Amino acid sequence: MKLANVIAAVTLMAVSSLQAHAGALQEILSTGTLKVGTTGDWNPMTMKDAATNSYTGYDIDVMTQLATDMGVELELVPTEWKTLVAGVTAGKYHMTGSASVSPARAKATGYSISYFSLATVPLTLKTNAEKYKDWDDLNQADVRVAATLGTTQEKQVKQYFPDAKHVIVEAPAQPFQQVLSGRADAHITSNVEANKLVAIHSDLMIVPVSAPKSPTPIAMLLPQADQVWINYVNTWIKLKQERGFFQKLDNKWKLN
């Protein structure tokens, strides 16, 4: 083999190796695109309009600003809760929008620092106001409690209500729809989404429990081994916190 061909082959191998081991930050800057996995079914964090195939929400504002600050385009990648972690580990997207911090997810993915916190509350129909007044009232053999497959709430339903019947639905079905249709007696969700749901659906109410359960920080899922990318995102979050960006979004989407 000629020397020139050997040099060309070695150069190609070196470039290929660099590309294979390039972190997310380098890839984003090289391609000019930030890919973010989002479910589109968590009001007010990420909501998909099926008619226009567009997204709105707190997460969308956050990711739009991140892409703008990086000088790249934002590509929202549709995903589901049950495949959210797999999408990160498989490299389908560089990060996700907001997700509950959990040890189970942390086994496979990295997290950004947290920029928001929420807790879990149950919802039911207003006609059940006298029937369900606290957590124990829902933990009964004749009560059906709904949650979405692959979410933190799926695990919480089984943890909080071991004696109840568990109605686990797959997206795009929604657990609150099970309650409205009579296929479930209650469902659990974040206090943030609960406030949105009762404002939209007059038949729903938040069960007046003694206290919400499982206060949980919210953060973005990131490739576990990519510390450079994690550091970049954390630095960006801290800077935006100091400059009031997240507080403005909290006010806009009424998360306070």
C-alpha positions in Angstrom: 0.0 0.0 0.0 1.3 3.4 -0.9 2.3 5.8 1.9 -0.4 8.3 0.9 -3.0 5.6 1.1 -1.8 4.5 4.5 -1.9 8.1 5.8 -5.4 8.5 4.4 -6.6 5.3 6.0 -5.1 6.2 9.4 -6.6 9.7 9.2 -10.0 8.3 8.4 -9.8 5.8 11.3 -8.8 8.7 13.6 -11.7 10.9 12.5 -14.1 8.0 12.8 -12.9 7.3 16.3 -13.2 10.9 17.4 -16.7 11.0 16.0 -17.7 7.8 17.8 -16.4 9.1 21.1 -17.5 12.7 20.6 -19.7 14.0 23.5 -23.1 15.5 23.1 -21.9 19.1 23.4 -19.4 18.6 20.5 -22.0 16.9 18.4 -24.6 19.6 19.0 -22.2 22.3 18.1 -21.0 20.4 15.0 -24.4 19.6 13.7 -26.1 22.8 14.8 -29.0 20.8 16.3 -30.1 20.1 19.9 -32.3 17.1 20.1 -34.6 16.9 23.1 -37.0 14.1 24.0 -40.4 15.2 25.1 -43.7 13.4 25.8 -46.2 16.2 25.0 -48.6 14.9 27.6 -47.7 16.7 30.9 -49.6 19.9 31.4 -48.1 22.6 31.8 -44.6 21.2 31.2 -45.0 19.8 27.7 -48.2 19.8 25.7 -48.6 18.6 22.1 -51.2 20.0 19.7 -52.1 17.1 17.5 -53.7 19.3 14.9 -50.5 21.3 14.3 -48.0 18.8 15.6 -46.5 21.6 17.7 -45.5 21.8 21.4 -46.0 24.4 24.1 -45.2 24.4 27.8 -42.6 25.2 30.5 -40.2 22.6 29.2 -40.5 23.9 25.6 -39.7 27.4 26.7 -36.7 26.1 28.7 -35.3 24.0 25.7 -36.0 26.8 23.2 -33.9 29.2 25.3 -31.1 26.6 25.8 -30.9 26.1 22.0 -30.9 29.9 21.4 -28.1 30.4 23.9 -26.1 27.7 22.3 -26.7 29.1 18.8 -28.3 26.0 17.5 -31.7 24.7 16.3 -34.0 22.9 18.6 -35.4 19.5 17.5 -38.1 18.1 19.7 -38.2 14.3 19.5 -41.5 12.6 20.4 -41.1 10.0 23.1 -43.1 8.2 25.8 -42.6 7.9 29.5 -41.9 4.2 29.2 -39.1 4.8 26.7 -37.8 8.1 28.1 -34.7 6.7 29.6 -34.0 4.3 26.7 -34.1 7.3 24.3 -31.2 8.9 26.2 -29.1 5.8 26.5 -29.6 4.9 22.9 -28.6 8.4 21.7 -32.0 9.3 20.2 -31.8 12.7 21.8 -29.2 14.6 23.8 -31.4 15.2 26.8 -35.0 15.2 27.9 -37.3 17.8 29.3 -38.4 17.7 32.9 -38.5 14.4 34.7 -38.7 13.3 38.3 -35.4 12.4 39.9 -35.4 8.8 40.9 -32.8 6.2 41.9 -34.2 3.8 39.3 -33.6 6.2 36.4 -30.2 7.3 37.9 -29.0 3.7 37.4 -29.0 4.3 33.6 -28.9 8.0 33.0 -27.4 11.2 34.4 -29.3 14.2 35.7 -28.9 17.9 35.6 -29.2 19.8 38.8 -32.8 20.4 39.8 -34.6 23.7 38.9 -38.1 22.8 40.2 -39.8 20.6 42.8 -43.2 19.0 43.0 -45.3 16.6 45.1 -48.0 14.0 44.4 -51.7 14.5 45.1 -54.8 12.4 44.2 -57.7 13.5 42.1 -61.2 12.2 41.9 -64.7 13.4 40.8 -66.4 16.0 42.8 -69.3 13.6 43.3 -66.8 11.5 45.4 -66.1 14.4 47.8 -67.6 12.8 50.8 -66.2 9.4 50.0 -62.5 10.2 49.5 -60.9 12.7 52.0 -57.4 11.3 52.6 -54.9 8.8 51.3 -56.3 5.8 53.3 -59.7 6.3 51.8 -58.3 5.4 48.4 -56.3 2.4 49.6 -59.4 0.1 49.6 -60.0 -3.1 47.6 -63.0 -1.7 45.8 -61.2 1.5 44.7 -59.6 1.8 41.2 -56.6 4.2 41.0 -55.1 5.1 37.6 -51.6 6.0 36.4 -49.7 6.1 33.2 -47.3 3.2 32.3 -43.6 4.0 32.8 -44.1 7.1 35.0 -43.1 7.8 38.5 -46.9 7.8 39.3 -47.2 4.2 38.2 -44.7 3.2 40.9 -46.4 5.5 43.4 -49.8 4.0 42.8 -48.5 0.6 43.7 -46.7 2.0 46.7 -49.4 4.2 48.1 -52.4 2.0 47.4 -51.3 -1.7 47.7 -54.8 -2.8 48.5 -56.6 -0.9 45.7 -57.0 -1.9 42.1 -54.4 -0.4 39.7 -55.6 0.9 36.4 -52.4 1.4 34.3 -52.9 3.0 30.9 -50.5 3.5 28.0 -50.0 6.9 26.5 -51.6 8.7 24.7 -54.4 7.6 27.1 -54.5 9.7 30.2 -55.3 8.6 33.7 -57.6 11.6 34.4 -59.6 10.4 31.4 -60.2 7.1 33.2 -61.6 9.0 36.1 -63.8 11.2 34.0 -65.2 8.2 32.1 -65.8 6.1 35.2 -63.2 3.5 34.5 -61.2 4.6 37.6 -62.2 6.2 40.9 -59.1 8.3 41.2 -55.6 9.0 39.9 -52.5 10.6 41.1 -50.3 13.3 39.6 -48.1 16.2 40.5 -49.6 19.1 42.3 -48.8 21.3 39.4 -50.6 19.2 36.8 -53.5 18.7 39.3 -54.1 22.4 39.5 -54.3 22.6 35.8 -56.6 19.7 35.4 -59.2 20.9 37.9 -59.2 24.3 36.2 -60.0 22.7 32.9 -62.3 19.9 34.0 -65.0 21.2 36.3 -66.0 17.6 37.3 -62.6 16.9 38.9 -61.3 17.8 42.3 -58.1 17.4 44.3 -58.7 15.1 47.2 -58.1 17.3 50.3 -55.4 15.0 51.7 -53.6 15.9 55.0 -50.4 16.5 53.0 -49.0 15.7 49.5 -46.7 12.7 49.2 -43.2 12.3 47.8 -41.8 15.8 47.4 -39.5 15.3 44.4 -36.9 17.4 42.6 -37.3 17.8 38.8 -34.4 17.8 36.4 -33.3 16.9 32.9 -32.1 13.4 31.9 -28.7 13.4 30.3 -26.2 10.7 29.1 -24.7 9.3 32.2 -21.1 9.1 31.2 -21.0 12.5 29.4 -19.7 14.7 32.2 -18.8 17.5 29.8 -22.4 17.8 28.6 -23.8 17.5 32.1 -21.4 20.2 33.3 -22.4 22.5 30.5 -26.2 22.1 31.2 -25.6 22.6 34.9 -23.7 25.8 34.3 -26.4 27.1 32.1 -29.1 26.3 34.6 -27.2 28.0 37.4 -26.7 31.1 35.3 -30.4 31.2 34.3 -31.5 30.8 37.9 -29.3 33.7 39.0 -30.8 35.9 36.2 -34.4 35.1 37.1 -35.2 33.1 34.0 -36.8 30.1 35.8 -38.7 32.4 38.2 -40.2 34.1 35.2 -41.3 30.8 33.7 -42.7 29.7 37.1 -44.9 32.8 37.0 -45.8 32.4 33.3 -47.0 28.8 33.8 -48.3 29.4 37.3 -46.1 26.8 39.0 -45.8 28.8 42.2 
